[in-house]
Amino acid sequence: EAQVTQNPRYLITVTGKKLTVTCSQNMNHEYMSWYRQDPGLGLRQIYYSMNVEVTDKGDVPEGYKVSRKEKRNFPLILESPSPNQTSLYFCASSRGRALPGRQGSWGNEQFFGPGTRLTVL
Amino acid sequence: GDSVTQMEGPVTLSEEAFLTINCTYTATGYPSLFWYVQYPGEGLQLLLKATKADDKGSNKGFEATYRKETTSFHLEKGSVQVSDSAVYFCALSESNFGNEKLTFGTGTRLTIIP
């Protein structure tokens, strides 16, 4: 079954204790991304990766790190979590290689994981 | 920058009622437009999409038409079911240099009562 998996699904931690949220996809997708979902704000992109060893910041990267050593995995690292990082996190993937074009070439479907609910006390 | 504005919820309808969830967008280029649905405890799933002006996306009885002149992508369904209860997100993608970032609206919670 084609899917994006995330672990853990739920996590309660304390300020400053390093944590990693794993993300894995089995669709051989090149593009992967992390979002956080907060009430009234929708989903906002944290980091993205166009391929192995290629990562870049999204709209809200402060306090997060990522790595892409293998195509299937894209972990999200919080080196020193703070309460303002309490949120619902989603990993997403797509086939990638969207090409520029005049009329909406960015139509790739993105597949989302089930989410990780993180609480930082 | 890009932005998406969608109808605020929550929306509560009776089964078999007609549904409209409004969505308008602001973009600098030629975005693709999407509706994603989130069922309780699950991740987002693509419901439908449209990649150019006047395209109509459709799936599971839902439809939305890409209207460039009004910068809108309203979601409609003729007869809703209890199983349609979920949160619906309108989104656009205007990829720059390979980033397929989705810009989302804030979501509309839909509840269908029998």
gemmi code that builds the backbone of each chain (N, CA, C; Angstrom):
import gemmi

chains = {
    "A": [
        ("GLU", (0.851, -1.194, 0.000), (0.000, 0.000, 0.000), (0.887, 1.246, 0.000)),
        ("ALA", (0.604, 2.169, -0.919), (1.352, 3.417, -0.985), (1.009, 4.271, 0.228)),
        ("GLN", (2.031, 4.694, 0.939), (1.725, 5.479, 2.128), (2.925, 6.276, 2.616)),
        ("VAL", (2.599, 7.257, 3.436), (3.579, 8.032, 4.176), (3.346, 7.730, 5.656)),
        ("THR", (4.394, 7.319, 6.336), (4.263, 6.986, 7.747), (5.073, 7.968, 8.580)),
        ("GLN", (4.562, 8.244, 9.753), (5.223, 9.135, 10.696), (5.254, 8.472, 12.062)),
        ("ASN", (6.333, 8.711, 12.797), (6.430, 8.243, 14.175), (7.218, 9.224, 15.014)),
        ("PRO", (6.775, 9.445, 16.266), (5.571, 8.877, 16.844), (4.320, 9.612, 16.394)),
        ("ARG", (3.161, 9.085, 16.704), (1.918, 9.775, 16.401), (1.593, 10.825, 17.467)),
        ("TYR", (1.994, 10.543, 18.685), (1.755, 11.470, 19.790), (3.021, 11.543, 20.634)),
        ("LEU", (3.340, 12.752, 21.079), (4.537, 12.921, 21.896), (4.344, 14.103, 22.833)),
        ("ILE", (4.593, 13.860, 24.109), (4.633, 14.926, 25.108), (6.055, 14.970, 25.633)),
        ("THR", (6.655, 16.157, 25.577), (8.036, 16.289, 26.009), (8.203, 17.584, 26.799)),
        ("VAL", (9.427, 17.834, 27.231), (9.698, 19.048, 28.011), (10.635, 19.956, 27.231)),
        ("THR", (10.616, 21.206, 27.575), (11.452, 22.203, 26.913), (12.914, 21.786, 26.932)),
        ("GLY", (13.556, 21.864, 25.757), (14.989, 21.632, 25.670), (15.414, 20.207, 25.412)),
        ("LYS", (14.510, 19.264, 25.452), (14.889, 17.860, 25.253), (14.780, 17.503, 23.775)),
        ("LYS", (15.912, 17.265, 23.156), (15.982, 17.012, 21.714), (15.071, 15.861, 21.310)),
        ("LEU", (14.400, 16.031, 20.169), (13.553, 14.950, 19.673), (13.589, 14.908, 18.154)),
        ("THR", (13.233, 13.740, 17.631), (13.167, 13.525, 16.187), (11.834, 12.893, 15.842)),
        ("VAL", (11.196, 13.440, 14.841), (9.978, 12.852, 14.296), (10.351, 12.240, 12.945)),
        ("THR", (10.103, 10.953, 12.800), (10.501, 10.295, 11.558), (9.382, 10.353, 10.522)),
        ("CYS", (9.775, 10.339, 9.271), (8.837, 10.303, 8.148), (9.425, 9.388, 7.094)),
        ("SER", (8.600, 8.488, 6.579), (9.057, 7.566, 5.561), (7.963, 7.358, 4.522)),
        ("GLN", (8.380, 7.306, 3.246), (7.412, 7.045, 2.169), (7.905, 5.884, 1.316)),
        ("ASN", (6.962, 5.124, 0.782), (7.303, 3.924, 0.003), (6.920, 4.063, -1.463)),
        ("MET", (6.850, 5.295, -1.954), (6.399, 5.537, -3.329), (7.532, 6.006, -4.235)),
        ("ASN", (8.760, 5.955, -3.738), (9.925, 6.399, -4.506), (9.803, 7.870, -4.925)),
        ("HIS", (9.179, 8.655, -4.066), (8.991, 10.070, -4.365), (10.279, 10.847, -4.152)),
        ("GLU", (10.495, 11.821, -5.032), (11.679, 12.668, -4.891), (11.453, 13.811, -3.916)),
        ("TYR", (10.238, 14.346, -3.898), (9.952, 15.548, -3.126), (9.302, 15.181, -1.806)),
        ("MET", (9.817, 15.777, -0.721), (9.216, 15.590, 0.593), (9.202, 16.930, 1.324)),
        ("SER", (8.273, 17.026, 2.269), (8.074, 18.321, 2.919), (7.474, 18.113, 4.299)),
        ("TRP", (7.708, 19.076, 5.186), (7.098, 19.084, 6.512), (6.234, 20.329, 6.666)),
        ("TYR", (5.066, 20.131, 7.280), (4.153, 21.216, 7.605), (3.781, 21.128, 9.084)),
        ("ARG", (3.422, 22.283, 9.618), (2.788, 22.284, 10.933), (1.399, 22.896, 10.794)),
        ("GLN", (0.466, 22.361, 11.573), (-0.914, 22.808, 11.514), (-1.300, 23.402, 12.856)),
        ("ASP", (-1.741, 24.653, 12.837), (-2.147, 25.340, 14.051), (-3.527, 25.944, 13.849)),
        ("PRO", (-4.343, 25.964, 14.895), (-5.716, 26.485, 14.767), (-5.731, 27.909, 14.217)),
        ("GLY", (-6.582, 28.117, 13.212), (-6.725, 29.449, 12.635), (-5.630, 29.837, 11.656)),
        ("LEU", (-4.617, 28.989, 11.516), (-3.493, 29.315, 10.629), (-3.367, 28.342, 9.460)),
        ("GLY", (-4.137, 27.284, 9.463), (-3.989, 26.290, 8.409), (-2.666, 25.559, 8.547)),
        ("LEU", (-2.126, 25.088, 7.448), (-0.842, 24.386, 7.436), (0.223, 25.305, 6.859)),
        ("ARG", (1.385, 25.286, 7.482), (2.502, 26.109, 7.023), (3.723, 25.232, 6.819)),
        ("GLN", (4.441, 25.491, 5.759), (5.589, 24.661, 5.413), (6.794, 24.998, 6.277)),
        ("ILE", (7.452, 23.959, 6.797), (8.632, 24.140, 7.647), (9.909, 23.995, 6.822)),
        ("TYR", (10.068, 22.846, 6.191), (11.207, 22.541, 5.338), (10.724, 21.679, 4.181)),
        ("TYR", (11.531, 21.642, 3.127), (11.230, 20.749, 2.032), (12.530, 20.178, 1.463)),
        ("SER", (12.358, 19.119, 0.676), (13.517, 18.480, 0.055), (13.143, 18.033, -1.352)),
        ("MET", (13.925, 18.449, -2.328), (13.639, 18.072, -3.706), (14.265, 16.733, -4.086)),
        ("ASN", (15.255, 16.319, -3.293), (15.875, 15.021, -3.558), (16.878, 14.733, -2.448)),
        ("VAL", (17.527, 13.600, -2.534), (18.510, 13.226, -1.519), (19.582, 14.311, -1.422)),
        ("GLU", (19.870, 14.696, -0.187), (20.891, 15.702, 0.117), (20.529, 17.113, -0.351)),
        ("VAL", (19.292, 17.326, -0.766), (18.853, 18.662, -1.186), (17.685, 19.084, -0.310)),
        ("THR", (17.953, 20.007, 0.611), (16.891, 20.493, 1.498), (16.921, 22.010, 1.529)),
        ("ASP", (15.785, 22.605, 1.881), (15.732, 24.055, 1.975), (14.597, 24.471, 2.904)),
        ("LYS", (14.692, 25.724, 3.363), (13.726, 26.238, 4.319), (12.392, 26.550, 3.655)),
        ("GLY", (11.331, 26.324, 4.449), (10.018, 26.768, 4.051), (9.704, 28.107, 4.697)),
        ("ASP", (8.467, 28.263, 5.097), (8.033, 29.546, 5.650), (8.320, 29.710, 7.142)),
        ("VAL", (8.372, 28.598, 7.870), (8.552, 28.682, 9.330), (9.629, 27.706, 9.804)),
        ("PRO", (10.898, 27.887, 9.387), (11.938, 26.901, 9.699), (12.615, 27.068, 11.058)),
        ("GLU", (12.367, 28.192, 11.752), (13.116, 28.474, 12.975), (12.868, 27.404, 14.028)),
        ("GLY", (13.951, 26.866, 14.577), (13.849, 25.861, 15.630), (13.797, 24.431, 15.116)),
        ("TYR", (13.888, 24.240, 13.811), (13.805, 22.915, 13.223), (15.031, 22.629, 12.366)),
        ("LYS", (15.342, 21.352, 12.232), (16.340, 20.878, 11.282), (15.778, 19.671, 10.572)),
        ("VAL", (16.315, 19.404, 9.382), (15.927, 18.210, 8.649), (17.169, 17.599, 8.022)),
        ("SER", (17.021, 16.372, 7.548), (18.075, 15.746, 6.752), (17.420, 14.829, 5.733)),
        ("ARG", (18.124, 14.592, 4.640), (17.592, 13.680, 3.608), (18.765, 12.846, 3.101)),
        ("LYS", (19.108, 11.836, 3.853), (20.234, 10.964, 3.496), (19.774, 9.818, 2.590)),
        ("GLU", (18.522, 9.472, 2.699), (17.953, 8.431, 1.847), (16.695, 8.988, 1.200)),
        ("LYS", (16.339, 8.451, 0.064), (15.192, 8.976, -0.658), (13.901, 8.801, 0.128)),
        ("ARG", (13.753, 7.697, 0.837), (12.483, 7.385, 1.463), (12.266, 8.099, 2.798)),
        ("ASN", (13.333, 8.599, 3.436), (13.199, 9.138, 4.796), (13.497, 10.622, 4.866)),
        ("PHE", (12.749, 11.316, 5.705), (12.914, 12.764, 5.845), (12.583, 13.146, 7.289)),
        ("PRO", (13.483, 12.904, 8.219), (13.192, 13.193, 9.625), (13.196, 14.681, 9.943)),
        ("LEU", (12.365, 15.048, 10.898), (12.291, 16.420, 11.412), (12.902, 16.421, 12.806)),
        ("ILE", (13.873, 17.297, 13.013), (14.625, 17.325, 14.263), (14.356, 18.634, 14.988)),
        ("LEU", (14.002, 18.521, 16.262), (13.888, 19.682, 17.119), (15.000, 19.599, 18.145)),
        ("GLU", (16.045, 20.406, 17.971), (17.234, 20.322, 18.823), (16.928, 20.746, 20.257)),
        ("SER", (16.129, 21.791, 20.402), (15.784, 22.298, 21.732), (14.340, 22.783, 21.696)),
        ("PRO", (13.405, 21.856, 21.829), (11.994, 22.222, 21.662), (11.535, 23.271, 22.669)),
        ("SER", (10.627, 24.115, 22.227), (10.034, 25.130, 23.094), (8.517, 25.016, 23.003)),
        ("PRO", (7.794, 25.556, 23.979), (6.324, 25.434, 23.987), (5.663, 25.956, 22.714)),
        ("ASN", (6.253, 26.941, 22.035), (5.618, 27.449, 20.810), (5.750, 26.479, 19.637)),
        ("GLN", (6.413, 25.360, 19.849), (6.463, 24.314, 18.837), (5.420, 23.222, 19.092)),
        ("THR", (4.600, 23.430, 20.091), (3.441, 22.554, 20.291), (2.520, 22.714, 19.090)),
        ("SER", (2.268, 21.600, 18.398), (1.534, 21.694, 17.148), (1.244, 20.291, 16.623)),
        ("LEU", (0.527, 20.247, 15.507), (0.291, 19.009, 14.778), (1.153, 19.061, 13.527)),
        ("TYR", (1.992, 18.058, 13.357), (2.973, 18.061, 12.272), (2.615, 17.012, 11.226)),
        ("PHE", (2.744, 17.417, 9.958), (2.482, 16.511, 8.851), (3.679, 16.466, 7.913)),
        ("CYS", (4.003, 15.253, 7.509), (4.979, 15.032, 6.461), (4.216, 14.769, 5.162)),
        ("ALA", (4.759, 15.204, 4.046), (4.107, 14.993, 2.756), (5.160, 14.639, 1.714)),
        ("SER", (4.729, 13.926, 0.679), (5.647, 13.595, -0.406), (4.923, 13.653, -1.736)),
        ("SER", (5.697, 13.876, -2.787), (5.155, 13.823, -4.140), (6.252, 13.383, -5.099)),
        ("ARG", (5.867, 13.078, -6.321), (6.849, 12.557, -7.269), (7.916, 13.578, -7.605)),
        ("GLY", (7.591, 14.878, -7.448), (8.577, 15.916, -7.679), (8.777, 16.223, -9.144)),
        ("ARG", (9.842, 16.969, -9.403), (10.235, 17.370, -10.757), (9.138, 18.138, -11.467)),
        ("ALA", (8.403, 18.995, -10.689), (7.420, 19.872, -11.312), (8.163, 20.831, -12.223)),
        ("LEU", (7.665, 20.990, -13.407), (8.349, 21.821, -14.383), (7.667, 23.181, -14.493)),
        ("PRO", (8.430, 24.248, -14.744), (7.807, 25.563, -14.878), (6.978, 25.623, -16.147)),
        ("GLY", (5.946, 26.376, -16.085), (5.088, 26.506, -17.268), (4.117, 27.634, -17.080)),
        ("ARG", (3.552, 28.061, -18.128), (2.674, 29.215, -18.071), (1.387, 28.898, -17.349)),
        ("GLN", (0.869, 27.701, -17.537), (-0.462, 27.405, -17.018), (-0.411, 26.284, -16.002)),
        ("GLY", (-0.040, 26.625, -14.793), (-0.236, 25.710, -13.671), (0.374, 24.345, -13.824)),
        ("SER", (1.687, 24.285, -13.882), (2.320, 22.981, -13.968), (2.559, 22.356, -12.614)),
        ("TRP", (2.128, 23.025, -11.572), (2.441, 22.528, -10.245), (1.282, 21.684, -9.732)),
        ("GLY", (0.900, 20.714, -10.520), (-0.288, 19.941, -10.180), (-0.019, 18.636, -9.492)),
        ("ASN", (1.214, 18.387, -9.062), (1.510, 17.105, -8.435), (0.683, 16.902, -7.169)),
        ("GLU", (0.102, 15.733, -7.042), (-0.593, 15.391, -5.810), (0.421, 15.153, -4.709)),
        ("GLN", (0.156, 15.705, -3.561), (1.010, 15.435, -2.404), (0.280, 14.474, -1.473)),
        ("PHE", (1.031, 13.503, -0.985), (0.506, 12.484, -0.093), (0.964, 12.812, 1.326)),
        ("PHE", (0.018, 12.831, 2.225), (0.308, 13.245, 3.602), (0.344, 12.044, 4.548)),
        ("GLY", (1.224, 12.149, 5.529), (1.224, 11.192, 6.621), (0.071, 11.455, 7.573)),
        ("PRO", (-0.089, 10.596, 8.591), (-1.230, 10.699, 9.498), (-1.091, 11.799, 10.537)),
        ("GLY", (0.087, 12.380, 10.652), (0.272, 13.476, 11.594), (0.924, 13.030, 12.899)),
        ("THR", (1.659, 13.956, 13.511), (2.270, 13.764, 14.823), (1.856, 14.922, 15.702)),
        ("ARG", (1.157, 14.599, 16.777), (0.732, 15.656, 17.695), (1.785, 15.800, 18.779)),
        ("LEU", (2.445, 16.954, 18.784), (3.547, 17.223, 19.719), (3.123, 18.269, 20.734)),
        ("THR", (3.374, 17.953, 21.989), (3.152, 18.904, 23.078), (4.473, 19.120, 23.801)),
        ("VAL", (4.898, 20.384, 23.893), (6.127, 20.728, 24.596), (5.758, 21.510, 25.861)),
        ("LEU", (6.102, 20.936, 26.999), (5.731, 21.555, 28.276), (6.822, 22.492, 28.780)),
    ],
    "B": [
        ("GLY", (2.602, 38.016, -1.228), (2.761, 36.587, -1.407), (1.446, 35.912, -1.672)),
        ("ASP", (1.521, 34.614, -1.934), (0.314, 33.842, -2.195), (-0.536, 33.702, -0.936)),
        ("SER", (-1.831, 33.636, -1.127), (-2.720, 33.419, 0.008), (-4.013, 32.773, -0.463)),
        ("VAL", (-4.667, 32.099, 0.459), (-5.946, 31.447, 0.198), (-6.916, 31.839, 1.313)),
        ("THR", (-8.090, 32.254, 0.920), (-9.129, 32.613, 1.881), (-10.331, 31.710, 1.640)),
        ("GLN", (-10.735, 31.022, 2.658), (-11.888, 30.153, 2.504), (-12.920, 30.423, 3.582)),
        ("MET", (-14.115, 30.014, 3.262), (-15.268, 30.230, 4.108), (-15.006, 29.675, 5.503)),
        ("GLU", (-15.284, 30.482, 6.485), (-15.052, 30.037, 7.853), (-16.172, 29.121, 8.290)),
        ("GLY", (-15.824, 28.169, 9.114), (-16.850, 27.281, 9.624), (-17.144, 27.605, 11.065)),
        ("PRO", (-17.677, 26.636, 11.751), (-18.081, 25.360, 11.181), (-19.378, 25.466, 10.393)),
        ("VAL", (-19.545, 24.513, 9.476), (-20.751, 24.440, 8.667), (-21.499, 23.163, 9.037)),
        ("THR", (-22.766, 23.301, 9.321), (-23.601, 22.144, 9.664), (-24.768, 22.079, 8.695)),
        ("LEU", (-24.913, 20.924, 8.056), (-25.982, 20.717, 7.089), (-26.700, 19.414, 7.373)),
        ("SER", (-27.922, 19.338, 6.880), (-28.657, 18.085, 6.952), (-28.262, 17.202, 5.776)),
        ("GLU", (-28.389, 15.902, 5.968), (-28.083, 14.962, 4.887), (-28.913, 15.316, 3.653)),
        ("GLU", (-28.303, 15.180, 2.484), (-28.885, 15.452, 1.174), (-28.978, 16.941, 0.842)),
        ("ALA", (-28.491, 17.792, 1.700), (-28.469, 19.229, 1.399), (-27.389, 19.531, 0.370)),
        ("PHE", (-27.486, 20.720, -0.244), (-26.487, 21.193, -1.202), (-25.383, 21.909, -0.433)),
        ("LEU", (-24.154, 21.626, -0.841), (-22.996, 22.198, -0.156), (-22.234, 23.146, -1.060)),
        ("THR", (-21.872, 24.290, -0.526), (-20.900, 25.181, -1.155), (-19.933, 25.650, -0.081)),
        ("ILE", (-18.648, 25.509, -0.362), (-17.616, 26.110, 0.489), (-16.812, 27.044, -0.400)),
        ("ASN", (-16.837, 28.319, -0.052), (-16.181, 29.312, -0.895), (-14.674, 29.351, -0.663)),
        ("CYS", (-13.954, 29.574, -1.749), (-12.502, 29.693, -1.685), (-12.054, 30.720, -2.718)),
        ("THR", (-11.267, 31.696, -2.290), (-10.648, 32.633, -3.219), (-9.160, 32.670, -2.951)),
        ("TYR", (-8.400, 33.073, -3.932), (-6.957, 33.017, -3.785), (-6.298, 34.277, -4.350)),
        ("THR", (-5.071, 34.478, -3.912), (-4.192, 35.507, -4.458), (-2.891, 34.840, -4.836)),
        ("ALA", (-2.471, 35.035, -6.079), (-1.218, 34.432, -6.528), (-0.598, 35.326, -7.581)),
        ("THR", (0.718, 35.225, -7.706), (1.418, 36.092, -8.643), (1.483, 35.485, -10.044)),
        ("GLY", (1.405, 34.169, -10.140), (1.548, 33.524, -11.434), (0.340, 32.704, -11.812)),
        ("TYR", (0.594, 31.444, -12.157), (-0.468, 30.556, -12.628), (-0.513, 29.307, -11.751)),
        ("PRO", (-1.171, 29.422, -10.616), (-1.122, 28.317, -9.665), (-1.998, 27.136, -10.080)),
        ("SER", (-1.712, 25.998, -9.513), (-2.654, 24.885, -9.483), (-3.470, 25.018, -8.208)),
        ("LEU", (-4.715, 24.568, -8.276), (-5.621, 24.706, -7.135), (-6.102, 23.333, -6.685)),
        ("PHE", (-6.271, 23.190, -5.393), (-6.591, 21.898, -4.804), (-7.654, 22.044, -3.715)),
        ("TRP", (-8.388, 20.973, -3.514), (-9.157, 20.788, -2.291), (-8.658, 19.501, -1.638)),
        ("TYR", (-8.263, 19.640, -0.378), (-7.865, 18.493, 0.434), (-8.914, 18.298, 1.537)),
        ("VAL", (-9.077, 17.047, 1.952), (-10.024, 16.733, 3.017), (-9.285, 16.004, 4.139)),
        ("GLN", (-9.652, 16.344, 5.356), (-9.026, 15.719, 6.529), (-10.117, 15.112, 7.394)),
        ("TYR", (-10.118, 13.786, 7.463), (-11.059, 13.085, 8.334), (-10.468, 12.994, 9.738)),
        ("PRO", (-11.289, 12.849, 10.743), (-10.789, 12.852, 12.117), (-9.644, 11.872, 12.335)),
        ("GLY", (-8.559, 12.366, 12.909), (-7.415, 11.523, 13.246), (-6.562, 11.090, 12.074)),
        ("GLU", (-6.821, 11.650, 10.906), (-6.071, 11.238, 9.726), (-5.335, 12.423, 9.097)),
        ("GLY", (-4.445, 12.095, 8.180), (-3.776, 13.129, 7.405), (-4.673, 13.662, 6.305)),
        ("LEU", (-4.163, 14.621, 5.569), (-4.937, 15.211, 4.480), (-4.916, 14.301, 3.259)),
        ("GLN", (-6.049, 14.265, 2.575), (-6.147, 13.504, 1.336), (-6.591, 14.436, 0.218)),
        ("LEU", (-6.017, 14.257, -0.948), (-6.443, 15.061, -2.077), (-7.871, 14.685, -2.458)),
        ("LEU", (-8.725, 15.688, -2.550), (-10.105, 15.459, -2.977), (-10.240, 15.712, -4.476)),
        ("LEU", (-9.746, 16.856, -4.931), (-9.768, 17.171, -6.350), (-8.790, 18.298, -6.621)),
        ("LYS", (-8.501, 18.494, -7.899), (-7.571, 19.546, -8.266), (-7.902, 20.083, -9.652)),
        ("ALA", (-7.343, 21.263, -9.947), (-7.438, 21.845, -11.285), (-6.149, 22.597, -11.546)),
        ("THR", (-5.598, 22.425, -12.715), (-4.274, 22.975, -12.975), (-4.276, 24.169, -13.912)),
        ("LYS", (-5.410, 24.498, -14.521), (-5.442, 25.694, -15.348), (-6.845, 26.270, -15.374)),
        ("ALA", (-6.911, 27.502, -15.823), (-8.176, 28.247, -15.817), (-9.264, 27.486, -16.579)),
        ("ASP", (-10.455, 27.514, -15.982), (-11.677, 26.882, -16.514), (-11.703, 25.368, -16.359)),
        ("ASP", (-10.643, 24.774, -15.843), (-10.675, 23.337, -15.544), (-11.671, 23.085, -14.427)),
        ("LYS", (-12.335, 21.960, -14.495), (-13.206, 21.521, -13.405), (-12.625, 20.250, -12.814)),
        ("GLY", (-12.363, 20.287, -11.515), (-11.961, 19.075, -10.815), (-13.187, 18.427, -10.211)),
        ("SER", (-13.196, 17.098, -10.184), (-14.350, 16.414, -9.605), (-13.925, 15.074, -9.012)),
        ("ASN", (-14.608, 14.682, -7.945), (-14.317, 13.418, -7.285), (-15.385, 13.172, -6.226)),
        ("LYS", (-15.874, 11.974, -6.134), (-16.838, 11.561, -5.094), (-18.052, 12.480, -5.040)),
        ("GLY", (-18.474, 13.037, -6.145), (-19.630, 13.924, -6.187), (-19.309, 15.380, -5.911)),
        ("PHE", (-18.083, 15.670, -5.513), (-17.638, 17.045, -5.296), (-17.105, 17.618, -6.608)),
        ("GLU", (-17.311, 18.929, -6.775), (-16.792, 19.615, -7.950), (-16.262, 20.985, -7.562)),
        ("ALA", (-15.294, 21.471, -8.342), (-14.822, 22.846, -8.183), (-14.247, 23.282, -9.518)),
        ("THR", (-14.529, 24.518, -9.900), (-14.060, 25.048, -11.177), (-13.080, 26.183, -10.944)),
        ("TYR", (-11.967, 26.125, -11.636), (-10.900, 27.123, -11.551), (-11.351, 28.368, -12.305)),
        ("ARG", (-11.668, 29.435, -11.567), (-12.145, 30.673, -12.172), (-11.073, 31.743, -12.020)),
        ("LYS", (-10.351, 31.971, -13.097), (-9.250, 32.935, -13.026), (-9.774, 34.363, -12.910)),
        ("GLU", (-10.900, 34.638, -13.566), (-11.407, 36.011, -13.576), (-11.884, 36.461, -12.195)),
        ("THR", (-12.340, 35.507, -11.389), (-12.776, 35.837, -10.030), (-11.822, 35.286, -8.976)),
        ("THR", (-10.714, 34.712, -9.412), (-9.717, 34.059, -8.533), (-10.419, 33.210, -7.478)),
        ("SER", (-11.245, 32.293, -7.951), (-12.013, 31.469, -7.022), (-11.950, 29.995, -7.404)),
        ("PHE", (-12.248, 29.153, -6.417), (-12.240, 27.699, -6.610), (-13.215, 27.113, -5.587)),
        ("HIS", (-14.474, 27.431, -5.740), (-15.487, 27.039, -4.764), (-15.812, 25.553, -4.857)),
        ("LEU", (-15.949, 24.925, -3.715), (-16.265, 23.492, -3.654), (-17.774, 23.311, -3.543)),
        ("GLU", (-18.328, 22.391, -4.344), (-19.773, 22.138, -4.330), (-20.047, 20.646, -4.352)),
        ("LYS", (-21.174, 20.307, -3.730), (-21.687, 18.946, -3.828), (-23.198, 19.020, -3.758)),
        ("GLY", (-23.848, 18.284, -4.619), (-25.295, 18.392, -4.741), (-26.078, 17.783, -3.601)),
        ("SER", (-25.541, 16.717, -2.995), (-26.292, 16.015, -1.967), (-25.293, 15.385, -0.997)),
        ("VAL", (-25.118, 16.022, 0.146), (-24.080, 15.553, 1.076), (-24.574, 14.379, 1.913)),
        ("GLN", (-23.605, 13.608, 2.386), (-23.872, 12.445, 3.221), (-23.168, 12.606, 4.565)),
        ("VAL", (-23.604, 11.838, 5.528), (-22.973, 11.903, 6.850), (-21.474, 11.625, 6.745)),
        ("SER", (-21.098, 10.743, 5.839), (-19.688, 10.379, 5.678), (-18.842, 11.522, 5.109)),
        ("ASP", (-19.458, 12.597, 4.668), (-18.715, 13.762, 4.182), (-18.250, 14.670, 5.312)),
        ("SER", (-18.656, 14.384, 6.506), (-18.240, 15.184, 7.668), (-16.723, 15.121, 7.815)),
        ("ALA", (-16.076, 16.268, 7.769), (-14.611, 16.343, 7.776), (-14.226, 17.822, 7.755)),
        ("VAL", (-12.910, 18.052, 7.731), (-12.400, 19.416, 7.545), (-11.878, 19.521, 6.116)),
        ("TYR", (-12.267, 20.567, 5.419), (-11.908, 20.768, 4.019), (-10.969, 21.958, 3.892)),
        ("PHE", (-9.885, 21.731, 3.156), (-8.877, 22.767, 2.958), (-8.752, 23.089, 1.471)),
        ("CYS", (-8.833, 24.367, 1.169), (-8.503, 24.842, -0.170), (-7.012, 25.190, -0.179)),
        ("ALA", (-6.342, 24.917, -1.281), (-4.906, 25.172, -1.326), (-4.484, 25.508, -2.743)),
        ("LEU", (-3.356, 26.193, -2.845), (-2.763, 26.446, -4.151), (-1.288, 26.092, -4.117)),
        ("SER", (-0.767, 25.800, -5.289), (0.655, 25.514, -5.432), (1.188, 26.300, -6.605)),
        ("GLU", (2.208, 27.059, -6.320), (2.827, 27.874, -7.370), (4.324, 27.669, -7.252)),
        ("SER", (4.752, 26.509, -7.670), (6.096, 26.070, -7.365), (7.157, 26.979, -7.950)),
        ("ASN", (8.092, 27.336, -7.121), (9.238, 28.129, -7.528), (10.510, 27.328, -7.291)),
        ("PHE", (11.303, 27.162, -8.311), (12.584, 26.474, -8.206), (12.430, 25.102, -7.559)),
        ("GLY", (11.357, 24.427, -7.875), (11.186, 23.058, -7.427), (10.465, 22.876, -6.111)),
        ("ASN", (10.196, 23.945, -5.389), (9.450, 23.799, -4.139), (7.963, 23.719, -4.450)),
        ("GLU", (7.359, 22.583, -4.195), (5.939, 22.393, -4.484), (5.081, 22.767, -3.281)),
        ("LYS", (5.446, 23.834, -2.648), (4.750, 24.238, -1.424), (3.268, 24.447, -1.686)),
        ("LEU", (2.456, 23.908, -0.802), (1.024, 24.170, -0.810), (0.739, 25.319, 0.161)),
        ("THR", (0.028, 26.308, -0.327), (-0.460, 27.390, 0.532), (-1.917, 27.090, 0.837)),
        ("PHE", (-2.219, 26.908, 2.116), (-3.541, 26.456, 2.528), (-4.391, 27.591, 3.078)),
        ("GLY", (-5.699, 27.429, 2.918), (-6.637, 28.204, 3.707), (-6.700, 27.632, 5.109)),
        ("THR", (-7.497, 28.240, 5.955), (-7.530, 27.838, 7.359), (-8.413, 26.627, 7.612)),
        ("GLY", (-9.115, 26.168, 6.609), (-9.939, 24.975, 6.765), (-11.370, 25.296, 7.145)),
        ("THR", (-12.289, 24.454, 6.672), (-13.710, 24.586, 7.007), (-14.196, 23.250, 7.539)),
        ("ARG", (-14.659, 23.263, 8.776), (-15.171, 22.027, 9.381), (-16.622, 21.843, 8.965)),
        ("LEU", (-16.903, 20.712, 8.349), (-18.247, 20.387, 7.870), (-18.817, 19.239, 8.685)),
        ("THR", (-20.018, 19.439, 9.195), (-20.730, 18.375, 9.911), (-22.071, 18.149, 9.236)),
        ("ILE", (-22.328, 16.898, 8.903), (-23.595, 16.524, 8.272), (-24.405, 15.728, 9.283)),
        ("ILE", (-25.616, 16.180, 9.517), (-26.476, 15.489, 10.480), (-27.548, 14.695, 9.738)),
        ("PRO", (-27.838, 13.485, 10.249), (-28.808, 12.611, 9.561), (-30.215, 13.209, 9.578)),
    ],
}
model = gemmi.Model(1)
for chain_id, residues in chains.items():
    chain = gemmi.Chain(chain_id)
    for i, (resn, *xyz) in enumerate(residues, 1):
        res = gemmi.Residue()
        res.name, res.seqid = resn, gemmi.SeqId(i, " ")
        for name, pos in zip(("N", "CA", "C"), xyz):
            atom = gemmi.Atom()
            atom.name, atom.element = name, gemmi.Element(name[0])
            atom.pos, atom.b_iso = gemmi.Position(*pos), 0.0
            res.add_atom(atom)
        chain.add_residue(res)
    model.add_chain(chain)
structure = gemmi.Structure()
structure.add_model(model)
structure.setup_entities()
